[in-house]
Amino acid sequence: MRLMPISFYIPCLCGKDEYSQEDKEMENKRESILKQKEEAELKVQQYQHKIQLLENRRKHLEKKADKQRTHHLCNMGGAIQSISKEADSLTRVEFYSLMEQVFALPEVQELVSQAMQRHETGGEG
């Protein structure tokens, strides 16, 4: 391998005031690559920001759905409580046992089925 004089590697040592054409091209290429790197880093930041926004939106929607479900359950429990004051004194286990027995009755299953059909067709009742 043939070694080049040090002035080849460091142009200012040989008294040149200007870089050679090859040096200019290398510098232009270097600047171009640095610019591409900066643009790529900016895109990465933009995508990370977009991911964060989407994650925040997902969390917001999940929280909203949880609140709606809780509200619905409270309304259902309130309806049962207003219809059967006696059920209010039952423990949680006793209440669940009662509901399992009630909803196992064929008449109740038929009523629930009819209510679901009305609900799915947009009927009231």
C-alpha angles and dihedrals in degrees: 000000000000117000119219122223114268090248087069091061098039110035096190092064093065094056096257115149093197135044118248120255090258090053090051091050091049091050091048090049090048091051091047091051091048090050091050089049092052091048091049091049090050090051090050090053091048092051091046089052091048091050090051091050091050092047090050090049091050091050091048092051092047091050090048091051090049091051091049091050092049091049091050092049092049090051091049092048090047091052091053090046093051093048097045114030090177092063087064091074094053122103119242092259092048091048093050090048090051092049091050090053094045094048091046091063111105092225091054092046089053092049091049091049091051091048091051091050091051090047094050092049092047095250124147127237 
